């Protein structure tokens, strides 16, 4: 691995102009391409302390052996040149924030004498009208099949069309009236073109006039007693209705827009985009990519550049809606406008239908990432690989078949709770999850972590000692029996983990390690996972362990950490909600939940309970004379107004 200082440009050598730069390895291969509004500060950021860089960036600068740059006039030119070089060199450290699929379009070849409707992929051709993109070709064929009843445009290939003309007999679609059969002269070229243009108008969103025309024709046929024709027109209306259902109106103003949403977890990012044309969702695309940027605006910039960089101008809509604006939004908007040939509105919708649509796309992105993670978690090979990677990277004696992760949740030191989640063989074991209420108030994270681990492992030691003293399993040589004989289930804290993970950096790791050491436990490994750079901290080490961003081991640690965080947050919210809704009855000794409910059911409110006499309180089932007197005394004290005090002297004033 190269030292970045060996090829760092001399001070003042890098210009301050906008431009594009390339990092090359020792074999002169381009491994990274980037752009900058000002080259000097951007390139200088790569030559700081390697430990402070993003892990992927750190790997890149230590792999590179040289850097070069090209100055351009504007930021827009930098965008264009960067995309050209990425496409030319395919650098290994440039993450592709788009999928590698060619998405299908519904195309009508208006440039031909007899226009044809078909599915098309790849580069767009002159004289052809496109609709989409669609997620699947079968979605296009399904829509086309419905619309051919009303717009019987030609769909056959040139060879089939020519052969039908030679034999004077149309294909099957011509016989079932799903093609106007221009091949055999059933309609003229002009009439067929008119059908194709009507089809394009309908697909473009001008649907109302066709629906009304069919309704008029159906009513006229019915009045003329031409019931067969009326029935056919009715079926045509049904077909149009089904086609419209497949692309429901989401924006009433007929907007053309692409709506993007992202969901990231620090390692990967899920992208979803809805293509809205004429106010209707014509297509949806989604994919998951590796994340190499530290900020969402940077990802958005790369995403727009890669999605639109290889497209023709008519693929760029009038509006591009994003969750956050990219870095240098004016330059990106100008670049998109140059592709389209007119202005492009790049913005974040704040309210109304467009904001609602963006939230829908965001939900799709979130679900897409969840499905991706679930599929990866369910892969037995990936789980095995993850456990082996953790064993190797953390220098463990054996693969960590049981991993426990701990997290602390609170708001400014109040309602402090802890969580413990368990993963066995790389899968969540929810029956083993535990929750802890931290004793006392205003404790910091490290003290709370120390208490949680101490309580958990004290219970483990107690249950281990009890089992070894009085309960041996069926095989005495196998050691103490950790199964509860009454329930047949494992005891709550009977099994020790192979690996303890804490949510945090070195302070949290040291606190966890100190807690285990104080209990005399030295056979359980402890690590911490810090959120910002996903660094793995080990007790007593000044530098973290850096796992590759694509590592299955890091992915497992991240899933465990996120689950512990979710479990802690959920418990904290429950406690906070209960504290906010508690009443004066909660603190009365001897008054449990059942009797509290009985009192409220009988009197209707705490105010009426407070106003009740001791005799009236005894009328409630379960409330005896002693408890009734206690309730009356406690509520009288709790409801008494605070005495008035002279602020100058501190003297308690008389209460009249």
For each residue, the residues with C-beta under 8 A, 3 or more apart:
1: 62 63
2: 6 7 26 62 63 64 65
3: 6 62
4: 7 8 46 47 50 61 62 64
5: 8 47
6: 2 3 65
7: 2 4 64 65 66 67
8: 4 5 47
9: 13 14 43 67
10: 13
11:
12:
13: 9 10
14: 9 39 40 43 44 69
15: 19 39 40 69 71
16: 38 39 40 41
17: 38 39 71 72
18: 35 36 37 38 39 71 72 73 74 75 77 78
19: 15 35 36 39 69 70 71 72 78
20: 33 34 35 36 69 70 72 78 81 82 85
21: 33 34 35 36 39 42 43 67 68 69 70
22: 30 32 33 67 68 69 85 89 91
23: 30 31 32 33 60 61 64 66 67 91 93
24: 28 29 30 31 64 65 66 67 68
25: 28 29 31 63 64 65
26: 2 65
27:
28: 24 25 66
29: 24 25 89
30: 22 23 24 33 85 89 91
31: 23 24 25 60 63 64 91 92 93
32: 22 23 60 64 91 92 93 94
33: 20 21 22 23 30 82 85 86 89 91 94
34: 20 21 42 82
35: 18 19 20 21 75 78 79 81 82
36: 18 19 20 21 39 41 42 43 78
37: 18 42 75 78 328 331
38: 16 17 18 41 42
39: 14 15 16 17 18 19 21 36 42 43 69 71
40: 14 15 16 43 44
41: 16 36 38 44 45
42: 21 34 36 37 38 39 45 46
43: 9 14 21 36 39 40 46 47 67 69
44: 14 40 41 47 48
45: 41 42 48
46: 4 42 43 53 57 61 67
47: 4 5 8 43 44 61
48: 44 45 52 53
49: 52 53
50: 4 53 58 61 62
51: 58 543
52: 48 49
53: 46 48 49 50 57 58 61
54: 57 58 292 293 294 533
55: 58 59 533 534 546 548 549
56: 59 60 93 292 549
57: 46 53 54 60 61 292
58: 50 51 53 54 55 61 62 546
59: 55 56 62 63 93
60: 23 31 32 56 57 63 64 93
61: 4 23 46 47 50 53 57 58 64
62: 1 2 3 4 50 58 59
63: 1 2 25 31 59 60 93
64: 2 4 7 23 24 25 31 32 60 61 67
65: 2 6 7 24 25 26
66: 7 23 24 28
67: 7 9 21 22 23 24 43 46 64
68: 21 22 24
69: 14 15 19 20 21 22 39 43
70: 19 20 21 81
71: 15 17 18 19 39
72: 17 18 19 20 77 78 81
73: 18 77
74: 18 77 78 331
75: 18 35 37 78 79 328 330 331
76: 79 80 331 334 335 338
77: 18 72 73 74 80 81
78: 18 19 20 35 36 37 72 74 75 81 82 331
79: 35 75 76 82 83 305 331 332 335
80: 76 77 83 84 335
81: 20 35 70 72 77 78 84 85
82: 20 33 34 35 78 79 85 86 305
83: 79 80 86 87 305 306 309
84: 80 81 87 88
85: 20 22 30 33 81 82 88 89
86: 33 82 83 89 90 91 94 306
87: 83 84 90 309 310
88: 84 85
89: 22 29 30 33 85 86
90: 86 87 94
91: 22 23 30 31 32 33 86 94
92: 31 32
93: 23 31 32 56 59 60 63 292
94: 32 33 86 90 91
95: 289 290 291 292 293 302
96: 100 289 306
97: 269 271 289 299 302 303 306 307
98: 271 287 289 303 306 307
99: 285 287
100: 96
101:
102: 121 122
103: 121 132 133 134 135 283 285
104: 119 120 121 132 133 134 136 137 140
105: 119 120 121 124 130 131 132 133 134 140
106: 117 118 119 120 130 131 132 134 140 143 144 203
107: 117 118 119 120 128 129 130 131
108: 115 116 117 128 129 131 153 196 199 200
109: 112 115 116 118 125 127 128
110: 115 127 128 129 193 196 197 200
111: 125 126 127 128
112: 109 115 116 127
113: 189
114: 154 161 182 183 189 192 193
115: 108 109 110 112 153 154 192 193 196
116: 108 109 112 153 154 155 156 161
117: 106 107 108 144 153 154 155 196 199
118: 106 107 109 155
119: 104 105 106 107 137 140 141
120: 104 105 106 107 124 125 128 130
121: 102 103 104 105
122: 102
123: 312
124: 105 120 128 130 312 314 315
125: 109 111 120 128
126: 111
127: 109 110 111 112
128: 107 108 109 110 111 120 124 125
129: 107 108 110 200
130: 105 106 107 120 124 314
131: 105 106 107 108 200 203 204 277 282
132: 103 104 105 106 140 275 282 283
133: 103 104 105 275 282 283 285
134: 103 104 105 106 137 139 140 282 283
135: 103 139 283 284 285
136: 104 139 140
137: 104 119 134 140 141
138: 141 142
139: 134 135 136 142 143 246
140: 104 105 106 119 132 134 136 137 143 144
141: 119 137 138 144 145
142: 138 139 145 146 246
143: 106 139 140 146 147 243 246 247
144: 106 117 140 141 147 148 155
145: 141 142 148 178
146: 142 143 149 239 240 242 243
147: 143 144 150 151 199 202 203 239 240 243
148: 144 145 151 152 153 155 173 178 179
149: 146 152 177 178 235 236 239
150: 147 202 210 214 236 239 240
151: 147 148 195 196 198 199 202
152: 148 149 173 177 178 179 180 195
153: 108 115 116 117 148 179 180 192 195 196 199
154: 114 115 116 117 161 179 180 182 183 192 196
155: 116 117 118 144 148 173 179
156: 116 160 161 164 171 173 179 183
157: 160 161
158: 161 162
159: 162 163
160: 156 157 163 164 171
161: 114 116 154 156 157 158 164 165 183
162: 158 159 165 166 183
163: 159 160 166 167
164: 156 160 161 167 168 169 170 171 174 181 183 184
165: 161 162 168 183 184
166: 162 163
167: 163 164
168: 164 165 184
169: 164 184
170: 164 173 174 175 179 181 183 184 186
171: 156 160 164 174 175 179 183
172: 175 176
173: 148 152 155 156 170 176 178 179
174: 164 170 171 177 178 179 180 181 183 184 186
175: 170 171 172
176: 172 173
177: 149 152 174
178: 145 148 149 152 173 174
179: 148 152 153 154 155 156 170 171 173 174
180: 152 153 154 174 186 187 191 192 195
181: 164 170 174 184 186 187
182: 114 154 185 186 187 188 189 191 192
183: 114 154 156 161 162 164 165 170 171 174
184: 164 165 168 169 170 174 181
185: 182 188
186: 170 174 180 181 182
187: 180 181 182 191 192 195
188: 182 185 191 192
189: 113 114 182 192 193
190: 193 194
191: 180 182 187 188 194 195
192: 114 115 153 154 180 182 187 188 189 195 196
193: 110 114 115 189 190 196 197
194: 190 191 197 198
195: 151 152 153 180 187 191 192 198 199
196: 108 110 115 117 151 153 154 192 193 199 200
197: 110 193 194 200 201
198: 151 194 195 201 202 210
199: 108 117 147 151 153 195 196 202 203
200: 108 110 129 131 196 197 203 204
201: 197 198 204 206 210
202: 147 150 151 198 199 206 207 210 240
203: 106 131 147 199 200
204: 131 200 201 277 278
205: 254 277 278 279 280
206: 201 202 209 210 278
207: 202 210 211 240 244
208: 211 212
209: 206 212 213
210: 150 198 201 202 206 207 213 214 240
211: 207 208 214 215 237 240
212: 208 209 215 216
213: 209 210 216 217
214: 150 210 211 217 218 233 236 237 240
215: 211 212 218 219 237
216: 212 213 219 220
217: 213 214 220 221 233
218: 214 215 221 222 230 233 234 237
219: 215 216 222 223
220: 216 217 223 224
221: 217 218 224 226 227 229 230 233
222: 218 219 225 226 227 230
223: 219 220
224: 220 221
225: 222
226: 221 222 229 230
227: 221 222 230 231
228: 231 232
229: 221 226 232 233
230: 218 221 222 226 227 233 234
231: 227 228 234 235
232: 228 229 235 236
233: 214 217 218 221 229 230 236 237
234: 218 230 231 237 238
235: 149 231 232 238 239
236: 149 150 214 232 233 239 240
237: 211 214 215 218 233 234 240 241
238: 234 235 241 242
239: 146 147 149 150 235 236 242 243
240: 146 147 150 202 207 210 211 214 236 237 243 244
241: 237 238 244 245
242: 146 238 239 245 246
243: 143 146 147 239 240 246 247
244: 207 240 241 247 248
245: 241 242 248
246: 139 142 143 242 243
247: 143 243 244 280 281 282
248: 244 245 280 281
249: 252 279 280
250: 274 276 279 280 281 353 357
251: 254 255 257 276 279 353 354 357
252: 249 279 353
253: 279
254: 205 251 278 279
255: 251 276 279 318 319 354
256: 276 277 278 317 318 319
257: 251 276 317 318 319 320 321 354
258: 273 274 275 276 317 319 320 321
259: 273 274 276 321 354 357 358 361
260: 271 272 273 300 303 304 320 321 322 323 361
261: 271 272 273 323 358 361 362 364 365
262: 269 270 271 272 296 299 300 303 323 365
263: 269 270 362 365 366 368 369
264: 268 269 270 291 296 299 369
265: 268 269 369 373 558 562
266: 291 531 534 558
267: 290 291 534 549 550 554 555 558
268: 264 265 288 289 290 291 369 372
269: 97 262 263 264 265 288 289 290 291 299 369
270: 262 263 264 286 287 288 365 366 368 369 372
271: 97 98 260 261 262 286 287 288 289 303 365
272: 260 261 262 284 285 286 361 362 364 365 368
273: 258 259 260 261 284 285 286 307 361
274: 250 258 259 281 283 284 357 360 361
275: 132 133 258 281 282 283 284 285 317
276: 250 251 255 256 257 258 259 279 280 281 282 317 357
277: 131 204 205 256 280 282 317
278: 204 205 206 254 256 282
279: 205 249 250 251 252 253 254 255 276
280: 205 247 248 249 250 276 277
281: 247 248 250 274 275 276 284
282: 131 132 133 134 247 275 276 277 278
283: 103 132 133 134 135 274 275
284: 135 272 273 274 275 281 364
285: 99 103 133 135 272 273 275
286: 270 271 272 273 364 365 368
287: 98 99 270 271
288: 268 269 270 271 368 369 372
289: 95 96 97 98 268 269 271
290: 95 267 268 269 549 550
291: 95 264 266 267 268 269 299 549
292: 54 56 57 93 95 549
293: 54 95 296 298 299 302
294: 54 298
295: 298 299 327
296: 262 264 293 299 300 323 324
297: 300 301 324 325 326 327
298: 293 294 295 301 302 326 327
299: 97 262 264 269 291 293 295 296 302 303
300: 260 262 296 297 303 304 322 323 324 325 326
301: 297 298 304 305 326 327 328 332
302: 95 97 293 298 299 305 306
303: 97 98 260 262 271 299 300 306 307
304: 260 300 301 307 308 320 322 326 332 336 346
305: 79 82 83 301 302 308 309 332 335
306: 83 86 96 97 98 302 303 309 310
307: 97 98 273 303 304 311
308: 304 305 311 315 316 336 339
309: 83 87 305 306
310: 87 306
311: 307 308 315 316 339
312: 123 124 315
313: 316 339 340 341
314: 124 130 340
315: 124 308 311 312
316: 308 311 313 320 336 339 340 344
317: 256 257 258 275 276 277 320 340 344
318: 255 256 257 340 342 343 344 345
319: 255 256 257 258 344 345 346 347
320: 257 258 260 304 316 317 336 344 345 346 347
321: 257 258 259 260 347 348 349 354 357 358
322: 260 300 304 325 326 346 347 348
323: 260 261 262 296 300 348 358 362
324: 296 297 300 348
325: 297 300 322 329 346 347 348
326: 297 298 300 301 304 322 329 332 346
327: 295 297 298 301
328: 37 75 301 331 332
329: 325 326 332 333 346
330: 75 333 334
331: 37 74 75 76 78 79 328 334 335
332: 79 301 304 305 326 328 329 335 336 346
333: 329 330 336 337 343 344 345 346
334: 76 330 331 337 338
335: 76 79 80 305 331 332 338 339
336: 304 308 316 320 332 333 339 340 344 346
337: 333 334 340 341 342 343 344
338: 76 334 335 341
339: 308 311 313 316 335 336
340: 313 314 316 317 318 336 337 343 344
341: 313 337 338
342: 318 337
343: 318 333 337 340
344: 316 317 318 319 320 333 336 337 340
345: 318 319 320 333
346: 304 319 320 322 325 326 329 332 333 336
347: 319 320 321 322 325
348: 321 322 323 324 325
349: 321 352 354 355 357 358
350: 355
351: 355
352: 349 355 356
353: 250 251 252 356 357
354: 251 255 257 259 321 349 357 358
355: 349 350 351 352 358 359
356: 352 353 359 360
357: 250 251 259 274 276 321 349 353 354 360 361
358: 259 261 321 323 349 354 355 361 362
359: 355 356 362 363
360: 274 356 357 363 364
361: 259 260 261 272 273 274 357 358 364 365
362: 261 263 272 323 358 359 365 366
363: 359 360 366 367
364: 261 272 284 286 360 361 367 368
365: 261 262 263 270 271 272 286 361 362 368 369
366: 263 270 362 363 369 370
367: 363 364 370 371
368: 263 270 272 286 288 364 365 371 372
369: 263 264 265 268 269 270 288 365 366 372 373
370: 366 367 373 374
371: 367 368 374 375
372: 268 270 288 368 369 375 376
373: 265 369 370 376 377 559
374: 370 371 377 378
375: 371 372 378 379
376: 372 373 379 382 555
377: 373 374 382 383 426 427 559
378: 374 375
379: 375 376 382 383
380: 383 384
381: 384 385
382: 376 377 379 385 386 552 555
383: 377 379 380 386 387 425 426 427 552 556
384: 380 381 387 388 426
385: 381 382 388 389 552 553
386: 382 383 389 390 426 551 552 553 555 556
387: 383 384 390 391 399 400 401 425 426 553 556
388: 384 385 391 392 399 553
389: 385 386 392 393 547 551 552 553 554
390: 386 387 393 394 396 399 400 499 553 556 557
391: 387 388 394 396 398 399 400
392: 388 389 395
393: 389 390 536 545 547 551 553
394: 390 391 499 525 527 536 538 545
395: 392
396: 390 391 399 400 498 499 525
397:
398: 391 401 498
399: 387 388 390 391 396 498
400: 387 390 391 396 403 497 498 499 525
401: 387 398 424 425 498
402: 422 423 424 495 496 497 498 499
403: 400 422 423 424 497 498 499 500 501 556 560
404: 420 421 422 423 497 499 500 501
405: 420 421 423 500 501 502 503 560 561 563 564
406: 418 419 420 449 452 453 500 501 502 503 512 564
407: 418 419 502 503 561 564 565 567 568
408: 416 417 418 438 445 448 449 452 503 568
409: 416 417 418 419 565 568 569 571 572
410: 413 414 415 416 417 438 448 572
411: 414 415 572 576
412:
413: 410 416 441 442 443 444
414: 410 411 441 442
415: 410 411 572 575 576 579
416: 408 409 410 413 437 438 441 443 448
417: 408 409 410 435 436 437 438 568 571 572 575
418: 406 407 408 409 435 436 438 448 449 451 452 568
419: 406 407 409 433 434 435 436 564 565 567 568 571
420: 404 405 406 433 434 435 436 452 456 564
421: 404 405 428 433 560 563 564 567
422: 402 403 404 428 429 432 433 497
423: 402 403 404 405 426 427 428 429 556 559 560 563
424: 401 402 403 427 429 432
425: 383 387 401
426: 377 383 384 386 387 423 556
427: 377 383 423 424
428: 421 422 423 563
429: 422 423 424 432 433
430: 433
431:
432: 422 424 429 490
433: 419 420 421 422 429 430 567
434: 419 420 456 492 493
435: 417 418 419 420 567 571
436: 417 418 419 420 451 452 455 456
437: 416 417 575
438: 408 410 416 417 418 443 448 451 452
439: 451
440: 443
441: 413 414 416
442: 413 414
443: 413 416 438 440 447 448 451
444: 413 447 448
445: 408 448 449 504 507 508
446: 449 450 507 508 510 511
447: 443 444 450 451 511
448: 408 410 416 418 438 443 444 445 451 452
449: 406 408 418 445 446 452 453 502 504 508 511 512 515
450: 446 447 453 454 511 512 514 515
451: 418 436 438 439 443 447 448 454 455
452: 406 408 418 420 436 438 448 449 455 456
453: 406 449 450 456 457 500 512 515 516
454: 450 451 457 458 515 518 519
455: 436 451 452 458 459
456: 420 434 436 452 453 459 460 493
457: 453 454 460 461 493 496 515 516 519 521
458: 454 455 461 462 519
459: 455 456 462 463 492 493
460: 456 457 463 464 493 494 496
461: 457 458 464 465 519 521
462: 458 459 465 466
463: 459 460 466 467 482 491 492 493 494
464: 460 461 467 468 480 494
465: 461 462 468 469
466: 462 463 469 470 471
467: 463 464 470 471 472 480 481 482 491 494
468: 464 465 472 479 480
469: 465 466
470: 466 467
471: 466 467 480 481 485
472: 467 468 476 480 481
473: 476 478 479 480 481 483
474: 478 481
475: 478
476: 472 473
477:
478: 473 474 475
479: 468 473
480: 464 467 468 471 472 473
481: 467 471 472 473 474 485
482: 463 467 490 491 494 495
483: 473 488 489 490 491 494
484: 487 488 489 490 491
485: 471 481 488
486:
487: 484
488: 483 484 485
489: 483 484
490: 432 482 483 484 494 495
491: 463 467 482 483 484 494
492: 434 459 463
493: 434 456 457 459 460 463
494: 460 463 464 467 482 483 490 491
495: 402 482 490
496: 402 457 460 521 523 524
497: 400 402 403 404 422 500 524
498: 396 398 399 400 401 402 403 524 525
499: 390 394 396 400 402 403 404 524 525 526 527
500: 403 404 405 406 453 497 512 516 524 525 526 527
501: 403 404 405 406 527 528 529 557 560 561 564
502: 405 406 407 449 508 509 511 512 526 527 528 529
503: 405 406 407 408 508 528 529 531 561 564 565
504: 445 449 507 508 509 528 529 530
505: 508 509 528 530 535 537
506: 509 510 528 537
507: 445 446 504 510 511
508: 445 446 449 502 503 504 505 511 512 528
509: 502 504 505 506 512 513 526 527 528 537 538 539
510: 446 506 507 513 514 539 540
511: 446 447 449 450 502 507 508 514 515
512: 406 449 450 453 500 502 508 509 515 516 526 528 539
513: 509 510 516 517 526 539 540
514: 450 510 511 517 518
515: 449 450 453 454 457 511 512 518 519
516: 453 457 500 512 513 519 521 522 524 526
517: 513 514 520 521 522
518: 454 514 515
519: 454 457 458 461 515 516
520: 517
521: 457 461 496 516 517 524
522: 516 517
523: 496
524: 496 497 498 499 500 516 521
525: 394 396 400 498 499 500
526: 499 500 502 509 512 513 516 538 539
527: 394 499 500 501 502 509 536 537 538 545 557
528: 501 502 503 504 505 506 508 509 512 536 537
529: 501 502 503 504 534 535 536 537 557 558 561
530: 504 505 533 534 535 537 544
531: 266 503 534 561
532: 535
533: 54 55 530
534: 55 266 267 529 530 531 547 549 554 558
535: 505 529 530 532 544 545 546
536: 393 394 527 528 529 544 545 546 547 554 557
537: 505 506 509 527 528 529 530 541 544 545
538: 394 509 526 527 541 544 545
539: 509 510 512 513 526
540: 510 513
541: 537 538 544 545
542:
543: 51
544: 530 535 536 537 538 541
545: 393 394 527 535 536 537 538 541
546: 55 58 535 536
547: 389 393 534 536 551 553 554 557
548: 55 551 554
549: 55 56 267 290 291 292 534 554
550: 267 290
551: 386 389 393 547 548 554 555
552: 382 383 385 386 389 555 556
553: 385 386 387 388 389 390 393 547 556 557
554: 267 389 534 536 547 548 549 551 557 558
555: 267 376 382 386 551 552 558 559
556: 383 386 387 390 403 423 426 552 553 559 560
557: 390 501 527 529 536 547 553 554 560 561
558: 265 266 267 529 534 554 555 561 562
559: 373 377 423 555 556 562 563
560: 403 405 421 423 501 556 557 563 564
561: 405 407 501 503 529 531 557 558 564 565
562: 265 558 559 565 566
563: 405 421 423 428 559 560 566 567
564: 405 406 407 419 420 421 501 503 560 561 567 568
565: 407 409 419 503 561 562 568 569
566: 562 563 569 570
567: 407 419 421 433 435 563 564 570 571
568: 407 408 409 417 418 419 564 565 571 572
569: 409 565 566 572 573
570: 566 567 573 574
571: 409 417 419 435 567 568 574 575
572: 409 410 411 415 417 568 569 575 576
573: 569 570 576 577
574: 570 571 577 578
575: 415 417 437 571 572 578 579
576: 411 415 572 573 579 580
577: 573 574 580 581
578: 574 575 581 582
579: 415 575 576 582
580: 576 577
581: 577 578
582: 578 579 586
583: 586 596 606
584: 587 588 606 610 634 635 638 639
585: 588 591 596 599 600 606 609 631
586: 582 583 596
587: 584 634 638
588: 584 585 591 630 631 634 635
589: 630
590: 627 630
591: 585 588 595 596 599 627 630 631
592: 595 596
593: 596 597
594: 597 598 622
595: 591 592 598 599 620 622 623 627
596: 583 585 586 591 592 593 599 600
597: 593 594 600 601
598: 594 595 601 602 620 621 622 623
599: 585 591 595 596 602 603 609 617 620 623 631
600: 585 596 597 603 604 605 606 609
601: 597 598
602: 598 599 619 620
603: 599 600 608 609 612
604: 600 608
605: 600 608 609
606: 583 584 585 600 609 610 635
607: 610 611
608: 603 604 605 611 612
609: 585 599 600 603 605 606 612 617 631 635
610: 584 606 607 635 636 639
611: 607 608
612: 603 608 609 616 617 632
613: 616 617 632
614: 617 618 625 628 629 632
615: 618 619 628
616: 612 613 619
617: 599 609 612 613 614 620 623 628 631 632
618: 614 615 623 624 625 628
619: 602 615 616 623
620: 595 598 599 602 617 623
621: 598
622: 594 595 598
623: 595 598 599 617 618 619 620 627 628 631
624: 618 627 628
625: 614 618 628 629
626: 629 630
627: 590 591 595 623 624 630 631
628: 614 615 617 618 623 624 625 631 632
629: 614 625 626 632 633
630: 588 589 590 591 626 627 633 634
631: 585 588 591 599 609 617 623 627 628 634 635
632: 612 613 614 617 628 629 635 636
633: 629 630 636 637
634: 584 587 588 630 631 637 638
635: 584 588 606 609 610 631 632 638 639
636: 610 632 633 639 640
637: 633 634 640
638: 584 587 634 635
639: 584 610 635 636
640: 636 637
641:
642:
643: 652 653 655
644: 652 653 655
645: 650 651 652 653
646: 649 650 651 652 653
647: 650
648:
649: 646
650: 645 646 647
651: 645 646
652: 643 644 645 646
653: 643 644 645 646
654:
655: 643 644
656:
